[in-house]
Amino acid sequence: MSTFDWSAATTALHNFGGDPTTLYIEKTGLPFYDALRLYGAIDLYIGLREDVTIEDTGIRWKVTGRRRPKFMDGRDVAFLNRIKEQFGGRKNLNSDEYCKKMYSYLVNVKSFSDEKPFPADKAFVKLDSTLQAGIRGISAANYETLQTGQTSKKECKAMIPLSEGLLAFVGKKRTENISRIYFLPVFEGRIDLSKVVSPLRMRGSPNVLCTQALMLLALKTSLFAEGYQDRLTSVVYNTDFGSRNAFNFSGIIKIDSTAIGKMRSPDLVSHAYQTFARLVSSAWSQGKTNDLTSAAMGMAYWLMQPVSKHLYSMITAQERLYKGKGAKSTLFYVQNKNHTNHVKEIFEMTYGNWNGDHESVRKLARAVASGISWARGRDEHGKWLEDKEQRKNWYNEVTMLRSAPSAKTFRERVMILIEQGHREHGQIGTAHRDEDFDPEALFSSIGTNRSEFEKFRDLFRMYLVQESTYKKVEDKATTDTDK
């Protein structure tokens, strides 16, 4: 029976899994183009493996991993030969020699002195919309090259260094595009790139902003399954619209600047994706706009930039959804116990330093929801109206509260609704219905100036939508808030 010699283990296991390798990929300033080059370099010299670590140092990417020469050697030469074939052979370019120099440049952080420029055509076409054919550089010197649609002249084409183009070409082949808007995630930290480096293939919408928001929600939802949601730092994008009726462009979305990046709960991300996807689908029925289009845009603006003015529009969008499609269509709908804190989480994405009392505001909103239901939800004979009519009356009252010019007017309208509801149902506004709000905490939450009041009103409106749709988790029965 053979035994393992542990004293020689270090020597025997040296470079097990491959040779430690560090690549440095210089940035050009074009985010999408740079991401293609990043993934192209990894694919050529390390491979899409689970032990790849990416670090953004500002002017360059630093990538560490283990390289198996037996599997990786010759890949760069094969790709370079494919590029040469498309550009007419280029027999004066020795592929083996060139690739050795390029690899040395990537691992030693040195300037590549033997650079060769190629036009952004053939193998290098559509690497980035910024590099598309058009007026650039010396092309503006002649009238002939200034003519609209002129792209055949050499001066009208961008020139790409071969080493950059090779890496971008490989990255593009790994992440082949099949959509009009092409998204590519960028990660930092240790990542298994075989699972995540792929463009998101989705139907999208006629609006670019809505498509971007949908893509980020879909991406973050999927990343929670792999545990990589905190390693996503940005998403780069490129467009491929018809040049006759649209302008093509590329860019970058920093995740931390969006509401989606601030979402920490997988339940909220998933719920937001489903809600927004349904809204977008309804807002562009058969490619045409309708009365829900502005609601979709309002929600998209907040998802991409969660500032106060966009939060106001997003809440209005949820109110309109409640009116038109009912409770389950809204972002604030409480489907299970994991959804009960969504309002607080969403509010803190915009107003992170608010010092008011959430529970008192929620109970006030619940009391107002009950008041609206009992005072405005029945006819003169006490018979409950149809659900659509009730939602219409609810929205009319919400509009009045939303447009209150001052805190005093707002308080008066709120108390009238609670009083009228209490007249119809004696338990409205009491502890029996979880509506016993604390007046002192509420006055403190409303604040003493316009800015503080508007923050409070935004939170109240969010809780009002939630409490108008709330169902008890314990017994799944609808509370008397609705009837």
N, C-alpha and C positions, 0 to 999 in steps of 0.2 A: 504494500500500500504506500503510495507516494505521499509525501508531506510537503506543505508549502513553507518555504524558507522566509520567515517574516523579516529576517535581518536584511534581505535583499528586496523587500517590498517597494521601497522608495524608487529604486532603480528600475524594477520591473514595471511599475505603474507610471513611470515618467511619461508625461504627455499623453496619458490615457484619455481617449476622447478627442484627441487632436492637439495641434500645437497652439499655445496661447498666442493670440493675434490682436493687435490694436490698429484700427484704421482711422484716418483723419480725413474727412470729406469737407473741403472748403465750400463755404456758401457763396452764392453769387448775388443774393438779394431777391431772387425770384422764388417764392415759397414753394409753389407746386413743382417747378423744375428741380429745385434742390431736394425735395422729398423723393422724387423719382431717382435722382442720383444717389441719395442715401440708401434706398432699398436696392438699387442696382448694384452698388458696391458690396452690400451685405450678401446679396445673392451670388455674386461672382466669387467672393473670397472667403466667406464664412459659411454661408448657407442659412436658410430660415430654420433656426433651431431654437430650443427652449432656453438656452443659456446665453443668449445674446443680450448685451447691456448697451443702451444708447444714452449718451449724455450730450446735451446741447451746451457748448461752451461759448456761444455768442457768434463768433466768426466762423466756426466750423463744427461739424458733428464729430464726436469721439465714440467709436464703436469698439467694444471688446467682446471677444468670444474665442472659441476654439476652432481651428481650421484643420480639416483633414485633407492634406495635399493629394492623397490618392484619388479622392473624389472631386476635388476642386480644380486641380491643375488642368490647363487647356481650355477651360470654359471661356475665359476672356478672349483667347485667340480665336475660338470658334465664332463668338459673337462679332468680333472685329472683322473676320472674313465675310460674314453675312453683310455687314455694313459696306465693306469694300466692293462687294459684288453689285450692290445697288448704285454705287457711285462709279461704276465702270472699271473695277478691278484694282486700280492704283498699285501697279506692280512695283513701283518705286518705294512702297511702304512695306517694310519687313514686320509682319504681325508679331512674331515671337519677340523680337527685339523691342518693339514699341510697348508691348504689354509688360515686359519685365521692368522697363523704365517707369511705366505708369504705376505698377504695384509698389515699386520702391518709393515713388512720390506719395502714395497713399499711407504708407507705414512710417515714413520718416519726416513728414510734414515739411517737405521741400518743394520749391517751385518746379514745375515741369517745364524745362527749358526747350524740349523738343516738341512743342505744340504745333498742331496742324489744323487750320480752320476749315470747316466744311459748311456749305449753305444749309439753312434750316429747311431741307427738302428731302424727298425720298425717304431714307431710313430715319431722318431726323424731323419729319413732318409731324405737327401736332404734339410736340413734346410740351409745349406751353403756349397759351394764346398770346402771350406777350411777344413771342418769337414768330408770329405769323407774318406773312409777306405784306409789305406795304411801304409807305414813305418812311425812310430812316436815313440817318447819316448823310452821305454825299448824294443820295438820290434827289435831294431837294435842290441840287445845283442846276438841273436841267428841266426844261418845261416838259419834255417827253415823259420823264419819270414821275412827274407830278400829276399826270392825268389820272382821273378816277378809275379805279379797278386795275391799274397797271401793276402787274406782279411778275412779269416774265423777265424783266431786266435784272441783271446781277446786283445792281445797286439797291434793288427793292427787297432783297432777301437778307435776313439776319445771318451772320456767320457764327458758327458754334465751334469751339475748340473740340477736337476729336476726343480727347480724354473725357470731357464733360458729356459729350454726345453719346459716347459708348455706355457710360454708366446710366444715363437717362434712358437710352434705348433698352437696356436690360431691365430697368425698373418698369418701363412701360409694358414690356412683354410679360413681366410677372403679374402686372395688374391691368390687364387689357380692359379697355373701356367699351361699354355697350350702351351708354346713356348720354343724354345731351349735357347733363351736368355731372361732372366726374369728381368724386370726393375720395380723399385718401387720408387716413388717420395718421397722426404722428405721435409717437410714444417716447417716454423717457423712463429709464430704469430697466430692470430685467424683464424680458418679455419673450413669449414663444411666438415668433413672427409667422410661423406656419399656420397659425390659427386666425391671425388678425390682419395681416397685410393683404387686403383685397378691397377694391372699390365697392361701395355699397350699391347694389343693383335694386333700384326701387322705381316705382312709377312716377312719384313726385307730383307736382302740380304745375299749372301754367305760370305760377308766380315763383320767382327765384328765391325770395326770402322765405316763403312757406316751405319750399323744398329743402332749403338749408336747415330750417328748424326741425322738419320731419326727419331728415337724415341724422342730425345730432341726437335726437330722442331715440331713434332706432339703434344707433351705434351704441349709445350709453346703456340702453336696455340689454343689448347682447353682451356687452362687456361685463356686466354684473355677473353673468353666468360663468365667466372665466376668472373673475376676480381682478380684472385689469382696469376697472373704471377710474382708479386714481392715477394711473400711469398715462392716460390720454391727456396730452397737453394742448393739442391743436388739431385742426383739420384743414388741409389745403384743398383747393378746388380749382377746376378748370372747366370751361364751357366749350361746347361744340354745336352751336346754333348755326342755322343757315345764314351765310354771310350776306345774303341779299336783303334780309329783313330783321337782322339782329346783330348786336355788337358782342364779340367774344372777349372774355376777360378771365383772369385767374386771380387768386388771392389766398388769404389765410384767415381762419376764425380761431381766436384764442379761447379755449374752453372756459377759463376762469372768468372771462368777461361776460358770459352768458348765464341766464337763469338755469339752464340745463347743467352747466358746470357746477353750479352751487347746490344742485339736488343731491342729497346724501342718502335718501331712502329709495330702494329699488321699487317699492310699491308706488311711490309718487312718480318716478320716471316712467314706469309702465303705464300707470293710469293717465299721465299727461300725454303720452304717445297715442294711446287709444282714443282719448278725447279729441286731441288735435287732428288726428288722421280722419276721424269721422267728420269733423267740422270742415276740413279742407275738401273732402270728397263732396260734401253738400254745397260748399261755397262756389264750386266751379262745375256745376252740373252740365255735362256734355260740353265742357270747355268754355261755358259762358258764365259771366258773373250774375249774382242775384243778391237778395237782401241779406244774405249771410256772409258775403265776401268781405265786407268791412269788419265783421266780427272776427273772421279768420286772420285778417291783417293785424287787428288789434292784439290778438293773442300771440301772433308771430313776433311782433315788435317787442313784446315783453319777454318772450322766450329768448330772444337774441340779445336784448339789452334791458335788464330789469330795473329801470329807473322809475321814479314816481309817476311821471306823465304816462309812461307805458303801462304801469300797473293799473292806473285809472281806466285806460282803454281796455285792458284785459278783463277787468271786473265787469265793465259794461258789456263786453262780449259774452260773458257767462250769464249775465242777466237776460240778454236777448236770446241766448240758447234755451234758458229755462222757459221763457215765454213761448218760443216757437216749437221746441222739441221735447220739453219736459225735463224732469229732474235728472234722469240718467245721462243726459247729454252734457252735463256741466263738469268742470274740473273739480268742483267742490262737493260732488256727490259722495256721500258716505256709504260705501258698499259693504265694508266690514270694519272691524276695530282698528285695522292698520291705517285707515283713511282719516281717523278722527283728528289727527294732528297736522293734516295737510295745510289747512288755512294758516296756522301759525308758522310753519316752515316756509310757505310761499311769501307771507308778509315779511318775514325776517330777511329774505333775499333782497328786498328793497329797503326796508327800514330796520337795519340790524341793531340799532341802538335805542329802540323804543322802550320806554320804561312803564308803560301802562299795564292794566290788569286784563289779561286775555279772557279769563273765566267770566268776569263781570260783563264784558262786551259780548261774549257768546250768549250768556243768559238773557241779556237785553235783546239781542237779535232773535232769540228763540221766542221771547214774549211778543215781540213785534210780529213775527211770522204767524204766531197763533192769533194775534189781534186781526191781522189782515185776513186770515182764513175765515174767522168767525164773523167779522164785520163786513167783509166784501165778497165772501164766497157763497152767499145764499141770496135767494130772491126775497121779495116782500112777504112771501108766505112761509118763509123759513126753510124752503127746499134747497138742497145743495145744487149749485150750478154745474154744468158740464165742465170737465177738467180744462178744456181749452179756454172757456170763458173765465174760469177761476184764475188761470195763469195770466190772462190778459189784464184782469183787475189787479192782480198782484204786481204786474209790471208797471201799471199806472201809478200805484202807490210808491213803488221803488223809484220811479222817475222823480216824483215829488221830493222824496228824501235826498236823492242824489243832487238835486238842484237847489237844495236849501242854501240860501246866501250867507247864513251865519249859524253859529252854534246854538243861539237862542231859538231861532226858527226851527232848526233841526229837532231840538228837545221838545218843542211844542207839538210838532207833527208826530213824533214818536209817542208822546204821552196820549195824544188823542186816539191813536190807533190802539194802544193798550187799553185805554179806558172803554172804548167802544167794544172791543173784543171781550173785556171783562163783564160788560153789561150782558153780553150774550152767553158767556160761560164763566161762572164765578171763580174758577180755578186758574184762569189766565193771569200770569204775572205772579204766581205763588210758587212755593216750594213743591207743591203737589205735582207740578209739571216741569220741575227743574228750571223755573223761570224767575227765581228770587234773586235778582241782581242787586249788587251793593251800590246804592246811589253815591256814596262818598268815593268809592273806587272809580266809578264812572266819571264823576266830575274831574277827578285827578287825571283820568285817561284822556278826556276831551282836551285838557290843557287850557292855556290862557291866551293863545294867539291863533291866527288863521292857519299857520303852518301846522301846528299841533292838532288843530281840529280836523284838517284835511287828512292827516295820517289816521286819526281815529275813525273818520268816516269811511275811509278805504277799508279798514279792518272790519268795521260794522257791516258794510255791504257784503264782504266776503262771507262773514258768519251768517248773514241773513239768507244768502243763497243756500249755504250748507244746512242751516236749521229749518229752512222751508222744505228740505228734502230728506231730513234725518229720519232714520229708522232705528229703533232700539236694537242693540247687538244681542242682548240677552234672549229675548223671545221672538225676534224678527218681526214683531208686530208694528204696524204703523201707529205712531203716536197721534194724539189729538191736535198736534200742530197743523196737520193737514185737514183733519175733520174733527 
